[in-house]
Amino acid sequence: MPESKAIAVLGYGAIGTVVCDRLLAGDVPGARLDCVVGRSAEGAAVPVVSAAEAIARADVLIECAGQAALAAHGEEALAAGVDLVVSSAGALADGALRERLYAAGPGRLFVTAGALGGLDLLVAAASAAPFTTIRLSTTKTPAALVQDWMDDSRKAELASADGPIVVFSGPAEEAAALFPRSMNVAATLSLALPATPVEVELVADPAASLVTHVVTAEGPVGNYRFEVQNLPSPANPRTSRVVPYAVLHTLREAL
């Protein structure tokens, strides 16, 4: 039997804690949780180490800590020969960072699809001919969409909303940058289908009990519509409950 690979998890929040728990439970054969990086990880069942030590110990680094953490440590991990599983796909909307990570190695880069589905069919259709239009409409609760950069009047509008409000409308790359914990799906879609700009509408709805993503794509080989409704994470409403399991699915592909 081949030796299991050492896994380090960068981030111990809503995504990272679930990933660690499932690895410890043996959900991914061939993967052994070795260590974790995170300021709130004192209760972890494995050593809590610095990012530099995690990279030195691991065969695979799983990023669950957000866009800034990926920018700070992703290239270093890949250059050290460590495979990198990315949950914060929104960071790759930054063209300069994306180019550095794609060029780095010998470690391999794997980007999880996160809360989004249907990418395999869309990529197949786009390989025949690029889509003419791609649109993403995402609906979340107002509280999940409040950002530090918003002024007080915008935050008050969201807090007092009694119906749906369009919070953002524009390109996927801008959505991913402005809403880094809520719009990784926009970057995922854009990265998978680079030949066609992805237009995004982000809606805050106080009645939303589920996180809804609706993708519509039109092109020479067909028209497609996917609707995904995910429960939000109980620990962080900005992310969907399914995301850590999507990360684990990507890890299985990386092993």
Backbone as CSV, one residue per row, in Angstrom:
resi,resn,N_x,N_y,N_z,CA_x,CA_y,CA_z,C_x,C_y,C_z
1,MET,0.843,-1.188,0.000,0.000,0.000,0.000,0.881,1.241,0.000
2,PRO,0.628,2.213,-0.908,1.458,3.410,-0.949,1.313,4.228,0.323
3,GLU,2.382,4.912,0.677,2.378,5.729,1.884,1.426,6.908,1.711
4,SER,0.689,7.238,2.765,-0.249,8.364,2.697,0.517,9.673,2.603
5,LYS,-0.112,10.656,1.998,0.506,11.965,1.834,0.174,12.869,3.022
6,ALA,1.167,13.659,3.416,0.993,14.580,4.533,0.247,15.825,4.055
7,ILE,-0.834,16.152,4.753,-1.680,17.282,4.378,-1.564,18.370,5.434
8,ALA,-1.338,19.594,4.992,-1.377,20.761,5.871,-2.558,21.620,5.462
9,VAL,-3.284,22.125,6.444,-4.452,22.971,6.179,-4.144,24.387,6.637
10,LEU,-4.226,25.315,5.716,-3.973,26.730,5.988,-5.316,27.405,6.249
11,GLY,-5.595,27.688,7.513,-6.863,28.290,7.897,-7.712,27.328,8.691
12,TYR,-8.253,27.804,9.810,-9.022,26.932,10.707,-10.349,27.590,11.062
13,GLY,-11.007,28.114,10.008,-12.312,28.726,10.201,-13.424,27.785,9.778
14,ALA,-14.471,28.356,9.198,-15.648,27.570,8.834,-15.324,26.465,7.846
15,ILE,-14.408,26.715,6.923,-14.030,25.697,5.939,-12.957,24.774,6.504
16,GLY,-11.906,25.347,7.056,-10.765,24.561,7.506,-11.092,23.575,8.614
17,THR,-11.961,23.942,9.550,-12.282,23.017,10.642,-12.985,21.775,10.117
18,VAL,-13.896,21.948,9.163,-14.591,20.788,8.601,-13.616,19.924,7.809
19,VAL,-12.756,20.554,7.017,-11.763,19.801,6.251,-10.881,18.976,7.194
20,CYS,-10.423,19.590,8.264,-9.576,18.871,9.226,-10.333,17.709,9.862
21,ASP,-11.568,17.949,10.284,-12.354,16.894,10.931,-12.559,15.697,10.008
22,ARG,-12.846,15.977,8.734,-13.106,14.876,7.799,-11.816,14.132,7.447
23,LEU,-10.704,14.852,7.389,-9.430,14.172,7.161,-9.080,13.265,8.336
24,LEU,-9.291,13.763,9.553,-9.019,12.950,10.739,-9.932,11.730,10.796
25,ALA,-11.128,11.859,10.238,-12.076,10.740,10.221,-11.757,9.735,9.121
26,GLY,-10.762,10.037,8.288,-10.356,9.120,7.238,-11.203,9.182,5.981
27,ASP,-11.857,10.313,5.733,-12.732,10.429,4.566,-11.983,10.430,3.239
28,VAL,-10.694,10.757,3.273,-9.908,10.795,2.032,-8.775,9.776,2.143
29,PRO,-8.960,8.580,1.589,-7.902,7.566,1.644,-6.614,8.086,1.002
30,GLY,-5.502,7.791,1.645,-4.218,8.235,1.122,-3.811,9.613,1.605
31,ALA,-4.656,10.239,2.429,-4.353,11.571,2.958,-4.269,11.514,4.479
32,ARG,-3.210,12.083,5.037,-3.007,12.117,6.488,-2.845,13.565,6.935
33,LEU,-3.766,14.054,7.775,-3.643,15.425,8.276,-2.413,15.527,9.158
34,ASP,-1.466,16.370,8.762,-0.192,16.481,9.474,-0.151,17.690,10.395
35,CYS,-0.690,18.807,9.934,-0.598,20.038,10.721,-1.604,21.051,10.198
36,VAL,-1.779,22.126,10.962,-2.717,23.177,10.583,-2.085,24.528,10.903
37,VAL,-2.445,25.526,10.111,-1.984,26.899,10.322,-3.207,27.755,10.617
38,GLY,-3.208,28.435,11.758,-4.351,29.290,12.066,-4.271,29.831,13.473
39,ARG,-4.608,31.116,13.619,-4.542,31.732,14.941,-5.593,31.165,15.892
40,SER,-6.679,30.620,15.347,-7.751,30.091,16.198,-7.722,28.570,16.259
41,ALA,-6.569,27.969,15.984,-6.486,26.515,15.861,-5.935,25.830,17.104
42,GLU,-5.971,26.501,18.255,-5.358,25.921,19.450,-5.955,24.563,19.817
43,GLY,-7.221,24.343,19.500,-7.853,23.078,19.862,-7.689,21.986,18.831
44,ALA,-6.894,22.230,17.813,-6.721,21.228,16.750,-6.029,19.985,17.284
45,ALA,-6.336,18.834,16.659,-5.787,17.555,17.111,-4.409,17.270,16.536
46,VAL,-3.878,18.183,15.739,-2.552,18.039,15.136,-1.748,19.292,15.450
47,PRO,-0.440,19.275,15.217,0.361,20.459,15.527,-0.115,21.718,14.799
48,VAL,-0.106,22.834,15.514,-0.398,24.143,14.936,0.944,24.818,14.668
49,VAL,1.211,25.126,13.407,2.542,25.575,13.012,2.431,26.841,12.167
50,SER,3.567,27.415,11.857,3.605,28.560,10.954,3.392,28.091,9.526
51,ALA,3.081,29.020,8.632,2.906,28.666,7.223,4.201,28.094,6.651
52,ALA,5.328,28.676,7.026,6.616,28.196,6.516,6.877,26.754,6.959
53,GLU,6.566,26.442,8.220,6.782,25.069,8.692,5.802,24.105,8.028
54,ALA,4.574,24.549,7.829,3.590,23.692,7.161,4.055,23.320,5.761
55,ILE,4.599,24.286,5.043,5.089,24.031,3.686,6.262,23.052,3.727
56,ALA,7.100,23.168,4.749,8.246,22.255,4.868,7.806,20.831,5.209
57,ARG,6.676,20.675,5.893,6.227,19.358,6.351,5.326,18.640,5.346
58,ALA,4.624,19.391,4.503,3.491,18.832,3.770,3.835,18.367,2.364
59,ASP,3.053,17.401,1.902,3.022,17.052,0.481,1.960,17.872,-0.251
60,VAL,0.878,18.182,0.480,-0.219,18.978,-0.087,-0.620,20.031,0.936
61,LEU,-0.749,21.281,0.483,-1.243,22.380,1.312,-2.640,22.737,0.830
62,ILE,-3.600,22.732,1.748,-4.971,23.119,1.415,-5.212,24.515,1.951
63,GLU,-5.496,25.443,1.056,-5.755,26.844,1.453,-7.230,27.008,1.778
64,CYS,-7.511,27.326,3.047,-8.883,27.588,3.507,-8.943,28.913,4.259
65,ALA,-8.009,29.808,3.983,-7.836,30.984,4.830,-8.161,32.299,4.148
66,GLY,-8.553,32.285,2.899,-8.901,33.533,2.233,-7.874,33.983,1.217
67,GLN,-8.270,35.012,0.457,-7.470,35.459,-0.673,-6.100,35.979,-0.257
68,ALA,-6.031,36.704,0.851,-4.746,37.267,1.281,-3.761,36.157,1.638
69,ALA,-4.249,35.094,2.260,-3.376,33.978,2.628,-2.846,33.268,1.396
70,LEU,-3.693,33.117,0.392,-3.233,32.494,-0.851,-2.155,33.348,-1.507
71,ALA,-2.370,34.651,-1.549,-1.380,35.549,-2.143,-0.065,35.514,-1.371
72,ALA,-0.150,35.353,-0.053,1.058,35.382,0.773,1.863,34.091,0.700
73,HIS,1.209,32.946,0.551,1.900,31.671,0.718,1.796,30.706,-0.460
74,GLY,0.917,30.986,-1.412,0.708,30.035,-2.499,1.932,29.790,-3.350
75,GLU,2.582,30.849,-3.764,3.746,30.712,-4.644,4.887,29.997,-3.925
76,GLU,5.061,30.300,-2.648,6.113,29.653,-1.855,5.882,28.143,-1.785
77,ALA,4.624,27.747,-1.576,4.316,26.321,-1.492,4.607,25.609,-2.807
78,LEU,4.144,26.161,-3.899,4.351,25.540,-5.207,5.834,25.454,-5.547
79,ALA,6.580,26.503,-5.232,8.013,26.510,-5.523,8.759,25.456,-4.711
80,ALA,8.205,25.107,-3.542,8.830,24.087,-2.699,8.438,22.675,-3.117
81,GLY,7.637,22.542,-4.179,7.227,21.230,-4.644,5.998,20.688,-3.949
82,VAL,5.300,21.552,-3.209,4.086,21.152,-2.489,2.878,21.404,-3.391
83,ASP,2.026,20.393,-3.541,0.790,20.603,-4.286,-0.135,21.523,-3.483
84,LEU,-0.887,22.365,-4.186,-1.695,23.392,-3.539,-3.145,23.261,-3.976
85,VAL,-4.047,23.062,-3.001,-5.486,23.032,-3.250,-6.058,24.362,-2.793
86,VAL,-6.690,25.087,-3.707,-7.153,26.454,-3.462,-8.656,26.463,-3.256
87,SER,-9.104,27.045,-2.142,-10.539,27.273,-1.960,-10.925,28.703,-2.324
88,SER,-9.994,29.643,-2.183,-10.290,31.059,-2.440,-9.991,31.407,-3.893
89,ALA,-10.814,30.874,-4.789,-10.592,31.090,-6.223,-10.660,32.556,-6.599
90,GLY,-11.362,33.345,-5.802,-11.482,34.771,-6.107,-10.148,35.480,-6.182
91,ALA,-9.144,34.978,-5.462,-7.817,35.606,-5.507,-7.228,35.558,-6.902
92,LEU,-7.621,34.549,-7.683,-7.055,34.385,-9.017,-7.655,35.348,-10.028
93,ALA,-8.625,36.157,-9.597,-9.108,37.245,-10.449,-8.040,38.324,-10.609
94,ASP,-7.085,38.349,-9.697,-5.915,39.228,-9.814,-4.978,38.611,-10.842
95,GLY,-4.884,39.226,-12.014,-4.119,38.651,-13.116,-2.665,38.414,-12.778
96,ALA,-2.045,39.340,-12.038,-0.630,39.190,-11.701,-0.409,37.992,-10.789
97,LEU,-1.269,37.840,-9.775,-1.151,36.696,-8.880,-1.418,35.403,-9.637
98,ARG,-2.430,35.406,-10.481,-2.759,34.207,-11.249,-1.574,33.766,-12.100
99,GLU,-0.930,34.686,-12.765,0.211,34.340,-13.612,1.355,33.772,-12.783
100,ARG,1.596,34.358,-11.594,2.685,33.858,-10.754,2.401,32.431,-10.281
101,LEU,1.168,32.177,-9.884,0.840,30.844,-9.386,0.845,29.817,-10.510
102,TYR,0.314,30.195,-11.665,0.310,29.271,-12.798,1.729,28.945,-13.261
103,ALA,2.637,29.902,-13.105,4.022,29.694,-13.550,4.877,28.988,-12.504
104,ALA,4.422,28.981,-11.256,5.213,28.400,-10.170,5.204,26.877,-10.246
105,GLY,6.133,26.283,-9.598,6.250,24.832,-9.552,7.547,24.475,-8.872
106,PRO,7.800,23.173,-8.690,7.151,22.032,-9.345,5.849,21.544,-8.716
107,GLY,5.392,22.166,-7.616,4.109,21.789,-7.053,2.982,22.059,-8.036
108,ARG,1.896,21.288,-7.897,0.755,21.422,-8.796,-0.343,22.246,-8.140
109,LEU,-1.077,22.989,-8.969,-2.139,23.869,-8.495,-3.493,23.258,-8.828
110,PHE,-4.363,23.154,-7.816,-5.725,22.643,-7.996,-6.700,23.664,-7.408
111,VAL,-7.690,24.063,-8.188,-8.671,25.055,-7.742,-10.021,24.375,-7.606
112,THR,-10.594,24.431,-6.420,-11.889,23.796,-6.204,-13.010,24.605,-6.851
113,ALA,-14.044,23.903,-7.302,-15.225,24.570,-7.866,-16.097,25.150,-6.776
114,GLY,-15.846,24.806,-5.529,-16.570,25.387,-4.416,-18.060,25.109,-4.470
115,ALA,-18.860,26.171,-4.378,-20.311,26.034,-4.281,-20.998,25.969,-5.635
116,LEU,-20.241,25.867,-6.712,-20.815,25.945,-8.052,-20.804,24.583,-8.724
117,GLY,-21.814,24.307,-9.551,-21.887,23.056,-10.292,-22.055,23.327,-11.779
118,GLY,-21.993,22.259,-12.575,-22.225,22.360,-14.010,-21.040,22.788,-14.841
119,LEU,-19.873,22.974,-14.204,-18.722,23.494,-14.950,-18.227,22.520,-16.010
120,ASP,-18.352,21.218,-15.748,-17.844,20.245,-16.717,-18.574,20.376,-18.050
121,LEU,-19.902,20.531,-18.015,-20.665,20.672,-19.250,-20.372,22.009,-19.932
122,LEU,-20.266,23.073,-19.152,-19.988,24.385,-19.743,-18.613,24.412,-20.400
123,VAL,-17.628,23.817,-19.755,-16.285,23.776,-20.340,-16.295,22.953,-21.621
124,ALA,-17.033,21.843,-21.624,-17.121,21.024,-22.828,-17.765,21.805,-23.973
125,ALA,-18.857,22.511,-23.686,-19.533,23.297,-24.719,-18.631,24.409,-25.238
126,ALA,-17.891,25.053,-24.333,-17.014,26.147,-24.739,-15.846,25.661,-25.581
127,SER,-15.452,24.393,-25.417,-14.357,23.866,-26.215,-14.742,23.721,-27.681
128,ALA,-16.045,23.614,-27.948,-16.519,23.565,-29.337,-16.551,24.959,-29.946
129,ALA,-17.019,25.915,-29.158,-17.072,27.314,-29.607,-17.367,28.183,-28.392
130,PRO,-16.734,29.346,-28.275,-16.945,30.187,-27.091,-18.402,30.618,-26.962
131,PHE,-18.832,30.782,-25.725,-20.163,31.325,-25.468,-20.225,32.785,-25.890
132,THR,-21.419,33.223,-26.274,-21.610,34.647,-26.589,-21.883,35.445,-25.326
133,THR,-22.609,34.851,-24.370,-22.864,35.520,-23.090,-22.817,34.499,-21.958
134,ILE,-22.312,34.937,-20.812,-22.345,34.148,-19.577,-22.749,35.090,-18.454
135,ARG,-23.756,34.694,-17.697,-24.236,35.533,-16.594,-24.341,34.691,-15.329
136,LEU,-24.026,35.321,-14.220,-24.157,34.707,-12.905,-24.988,35.621,-12.025
137,SER,-26.059,35.087,-11.465,-26.869,35.824,-10.492,-26.787,35.096,-9.165
138,THR,-26.323,35.789,-8.133,-26.152,35.194,-6.806,-27.008,35.946,-5.803
139,THR,-27.705,35.200,-4.954,-28.543,35.796,-3.915,-28.124,35.262,-2.552
140,LYS,-27.877,36.195,-1.626,-27.528,35.852,-0.248,-28.277,36.803,0.688
141,THR,-28.196,36.529,1.984,-28.796,37.438,2.952,-28.007,38.741,3.000
142,PRO,-28.654,39.853,3.356,-27.925,41.128,3.446,-26.731,41.071,4.393
143,ALA,-26.873,40.396,5.531,-25.785,40.350,6.509,-24.536,39.695,5.934
144,ALA,-24.721,38.751,5.026,-23.582,38.044,4.439,-22.823,38.904,3.445
145,LEU,-23.426,40.012,3.015,-22.820,40.820,1.953,-22.267,42.156,2.440
146,VAL,-22.412,42.455,3.714,-21.839,43.688,4.253,-20.316,43.606,4.194
147,GLN,-19.696,44.672,3.674,-18.238,44.718,3.515,-17.664,45.926,4.236
148,ASP,-16.407,45.812,4.664,-15.759,46.912,5.388,-15.661,48.172,4.543
149,TRP,-15.540,48.028,3.216,-15.363,49.202,2.361,-16.672,49.981,2.142
150,MET,-17.799,49.415,2.536,-19.075,50.113,2.341,-19.206,51.271,3.323
151,ASP,-19.839,52.368,2.878,-20.084,53.482,3.788,-21.280,53.166,4.686
152,ASP,-21.489,54.025,5.691,-22.526,53.760,6.686,-23.917,53.709,6.068
153,SER,-24.167,54.539,5.065,-25.497,54.560,4.465,-25.789,53.253,3.720
154,ARG,-24.761,52.702,3.069,-24.945,51.433,2.359,-25.159,50.297,3.351
155,LYS,-24.409,50.298,4.439,-24.581,49.266,5.454,-25.969,49.360,6.087
156,ALA,-26.439,50.603,6.323,-27.771,50.791,6.906,-28.855,50.319,5.950
157,GLU,-28.660,50.564,4.657,-29.621,50.111,3.656,-29.750,48.593,3.669
158,LEU,-28.617,47.914,3.780,-28.653,46.459,3.825,-29.294,45.963,5.122
159,ALA,-28.966,46.617,6.229,-29.500,46.195,7.523,-31.014,46.346,7.595
160,SER,-31.567,47.334,6.892,-33.003,47.615,6.974,-33.781,47.096,5.769
161,ALA,-33.138,46.348,4.906,-33.794,45.879,3.679,-35.020,45.033,4.007
162,ASP,-36.133,45.319,3.322,-37.339,44.503,3.495,-37.699,43.750,2.211
163,GLY,-36.774,43.764,1.254,-36.946,43.051,-0.002,-35.616,42.952,-0.709
164,PRO,-35.571,42.293,-1.868,-34.301,42.121,-2.588,-33.685,43.456,-3.015
165,ILE,-32.362,43.568,-2.890,-31.593,44.738,-3.306,-30.426,44.255,-4.162
166,VAL,-30.222,44.866,-5.322,-29.044,44.568,-6.130,-27.855,45.305,-5.517
167,VAL,-26.909,44.545,-5.017,-25.744,45.104,-4.328,-24.606,45.380,-5.299
168,PHE,-24.538,44.578,-6.355,-23.450,44.728,-7.328,-23.924,44.234,-8.679
169,SER,-23.472,44.906,-9.722,-23.687,44.454,-11.092,-22.459,44.829,-11.902
170,GLY,-21.809,43.820,-12.489,-20.605,44.110,-13.246,-19.803,42.856,-13.523
171,PRO,-18.533,43.022,-13.904,-17.709,41.869,-14.287,-17.337,40.976,-13.114
172,ALA,-17.100,39.711,-13.410,-16.801,38.718,-12.382,-15.546,39.074,-11.592
173,GLU,-14.527,39.571,-12.258,-13.273,39.881,-11.580,-13.476,40.959,-10.520
174,GLU,-14.306,41.959,-10.829,-14.576,43.018,-9.865,-15.409,42.492,-8.704
175,ALA,-16.372,41.632,-9.006,-17.197,41.037,-7.947,-16.339,40.239,-6.976
176,ALA,-15.411,39.449,-7.502,-14.547,38.629,-6.653,-13.646,39.482,-5.777
177,ALA,-13.211,40.621,-6.296,-12.340,41.510,-5.521,-13.106,42.255,-4.441
178,LEU,-14.331,42.701,-4.744,-15.115,43.484,-3.793,-15.762,42.627,-2.717
179,PHE,-16.080,41.377,-3.049,-16.757,40.482,-2.111,-15.940,39.184,-1.984
180,PRO,-14.763,39.260,-1.364,-13.807,38.148,-1.411,-14.288,36.871,-0.746
181,ARG,-15.210,36.945,0.207,-15.677,35.731,0.871,-17.017,35.253,0.324
182,SER,-17.604,36.024,-0.563,-18.928,35.682,-1.074,-18.956,35.362,-2.556
183,MET,-17.938,35.801,-3.316,-18.016,35.676,-4.765,-16.850,34.906,-5.373
184,ASN,-16.325,33.922,-4.631,-15.351,33.025,-5.242,-15.956,32.303,-6.433
185,VAL,-17.270,32.079,-6.401,-17.927,31.392,-7.519,-17.794,32.189,-8.810
186,ALA,-17.799,33.515,-8.714,-17.652,34.344,-9.911,-16.295,34.132,-10.553
187,ALA,-15.258,34.092,-9.729,-13.917,33.852,-10.259,-13.786,32.440,-10.809
188,THR,-14.395,31.460,-10.127,-14.346,30.081,-10.598,-14.934,29.970,-12.001
189,LEU,-16.070,30.606,-12.207,-16.734,30.563,-13.510,-15.884,31.262,-14.566
190,SER,-15.330,32.403,-14.217,-14.508,33.159,-15.157,-13.232,32.406,-15.531
191,LEU,-12.609,31.757,-14.554,-11.384,31.003,-14.816,-11.649,29.792,-15.692
192,ALA,-12.810,29.159,-15.494,-13.138,27.965,-16.271,-13.489,28.302,-17.711
193,LEU,-14.000,29.520,-17.941,-14.483,29.920,-19.265,-13.861,31.263,-19.655
194,PRO,-12.561,31.309,-19.855,-11.856,32.585,-20.026,-12.153,33.301,-21.339
195,ALA,-12.719,32.613,-22.330,-12.928,33.247,-23.633,-14.107,34.217,-23.647
196,THR,-14.959,34.152,-22.653,-16.157,34.989,-22.624,-16.255,35.713,-21.292
197,PRO,-16.412,37.043,-21.282,-16.575,37.763,-20.015,-17.816,37.281,-19.269
198,VAL,-17.690,37.154,-17.950,-18.804,36.735,-17.101,-19.382,37.964,-16.413
199,GLU,-20.672,38.215,-16.641,-21.358,39.333,-16.009,-22.072,38.837,-14.755
200,VAL,-21.947,39.588,-13.669,-22.440,39.162,-12.365,-23.473,40.142,-11.839
201,GLU,-24.531,39.580,-11.248,-25.480,40.369,-10.453,-25.542,39.737,-9.072
202,LEU,-25.299,40.534,-8.052,-25.295,40.065,-6.667,-26.470,40.715,-5.937
203,VAL,-27.332,39.881,-5.378,-28.575,40.353,-4.775,-28.588,40.024,-3.292
204,ALA,-28.951,41.008,-2.476,-29.184,40.794,-1.053,-30.679,40.658,-0.835
205,ASP,-31.092,39.551,-0.214,-32.519,39.303,0.004,-32.711,38.828,1.444
206,PRO,-33.423,39.609,2.273,-33.609,39.208,3.673,-34.418,37.924,3.819
207,ALA,-35.125,37.520,2.774,-35.917,36.288,2.832,-35.123,35.064,2.388
208,ALA,-33.878,35.257,2.004,-33.079,34.145,1.467,-32.625,33.226,2.596
209,SER,-33.124,32.007,2.589,-32.662,31.004,3.551,-31.578,30.125,2.954
210,LEU,-31.416,30.191,1.628,-30.402,29.443,0.910,-29.533,30.404,0.104
211,VAL,-28.312,29.991,-0.170,-27.429,30.744,-1.070,-27.710,30.243,-2.487
212,THR,-28.183,31.131,-3.348,-28.594,30.731,-4.695,-27.648,31.292,-5.734
213,HIS,-27.185,30.425,-6.628,-26.389,30.823,-7.788,-27.109,30.351,-9.044
214,VAL,-27.374,31.269,-9.955,-27.988,30.925,-11.228,-27.019,31.308,-12.340
215,VAL,-26.593,30.313,-13.110,-25.685,30.534,-14.239,-26.468,30.346,-15.522
216,THR,-26.392,31.330,-16.413,-26.957,31.188,-17.756,-25.852,31.450,-18.761
217,ALA,-25.789,30.594,-19.774,-24.762,30.719,-20.816,-25.396,30.411,-22.164
218,GLU,-25.103,31.263,-23.135,-25.643,31.081,-24.478,-24.490,31.046,-25.470
219,GLY,-24.565,30.102,-26.427,-23.492,29.982,-27.400,-23.889,29.178,-28.610
220,PRO,-22.956,28.968,-29.521,-23.251,28.289,-30.782,-23.701,26.843,-30.633
221,VAL,-23.319,26.179,-29.534,-23.695,24.766,-29.406,-24.862,24.551,-28.456
222,GLY,-25.376,25.619,-27.859,-26.533,25.451,-26.988,-26.653,26.551,-25.957
223,ASN,-27.801,26.548,-25.286,-28.068,27.471,-24.191,-28.218,26.671,-22.906
224,TYR,-27.640,27.176,-21.829,-27.571,26.415,-20.591,-28.006,27.285,-19.414
225,ARG,-28.662,26.633,-18.454,-29.066,27.319,-17.234,-28.916,26.355,-16.072
226,PHE,-28.127,26.763,-15.085,-27.935,25.962,-13.880,-28.346,26.795,-12.672
227,GLU,-29.113,26.207,-11.778,-29.452,26.865,-10.519,-28.994,25.980,-9.376
228,VAL,-28.210,26.567,-8.486,-27.678,25.854,-7.329,-28.154,26.577,-6.082
229,GLN,-28.708,25.826,-5.139,-29.145,26.398,-3.877,-28.461,25.652,-2.741
230,ASN,-27.590,26.354,-2.035,-26.823,25.766,-0.950,-27.246,26.353,0.390
231,LEU,-27.225,25.526,1.417,-27.370,26.056,2.766,-26.102,26.816,3.134
232,PRO,-26.233,27.959,3.810,-25.031,28.660,4.261,-24.356,27.903,5.394
233,SER,-23.061,28.138,5.548,-22.335,27.540,6.655,-22.879,28.073,7.974
234,PRO,-23.117,27.202,8.959,-23.580,27.694,10.255,-22.542,28.549,10.971
235,ALA,-21.268,28.368,10.615,-20.199,29.132,11.261,-19.907,30.448,10.550
236,ASN,-20.265,30.538,9.268,-19.976,31.744,8.494,-20.974,31.846,7.343
237,PRO,-21.972,32.730,7.441,-22.995,32.814,6.400,-22.469,33.307,5.060
238,ARG,-21.232,33.785,5.011,-20.672,34.256,3.745,-20.257,33.103,2.833
239,THR,-20.159,31.902,3.391,-19.769,30.750,2.581,-20.835,29.672,2.681
240,SER,-20.872,28.796,1.694,-21.874,27.735,1.669,-21.375,26.505,2.421
241,ARG,-22.317,25.766,2.992,-21.986,24.600,3.800,-21.260,23.535,2.986
242,VAL,-21.483,23.517,1.675,-20.903,22.475,0.830,-19.423,22.700,0.534
243,VAL,-18.913,23.913,0.734,-17.568,24.260,0.267,-16.481,23.339,0.824
244,PRO,-16.427,23.039,2.127,-15.350,22.152,2.578,-15.393,20.776,1.931
245,TYR,-16.579,20.308,1.584,-16.690,19.002,0.935,-16.238,19.086,-0.525
246,ALA,-16.436,20.249,-1.149,-15.874,20.468,-2.486,-14.353,20.498,-2.423
247,VAL,-13.815,21.078,-1.371,-12.361,21.098,-1.179,-11.824,19.669,-1.039
248,LEU,-12.511,18.859,-0.247,-12.077,17.472,-0.073,-12.172,16.689,-1.381
249,HIS,-13.185,16.983,-2.188,-13.304,16.338,-3.498,-12.108,16.706,-4.383
250,THR,-11.707,17.966,-4.338,-10.545,18.403,-5.118,-9.281,17.737,-4.606
251,LEU,-9.171,17.584,-3.292,-7.998,16.909,-2.722,-7.908,15.479,-3.250
252,ARG,-9.030,14.786,-3.334,-9.012,13.410,-3.855,-8.448,13.384,-5.272
253,GLU,-8.788,14.396,-6.069,-8.262,14.464,-7.433,-6.767,14.754,-7.446
254,ALA,-6.296,15.442,-6.419,-4.883,15.826,-6.369,-3.982,14.691,-5.917
255,LEU,-4.516,13.702,-5.234,-3.686,12.631,-4.684,-3.264,11.622,-5.756
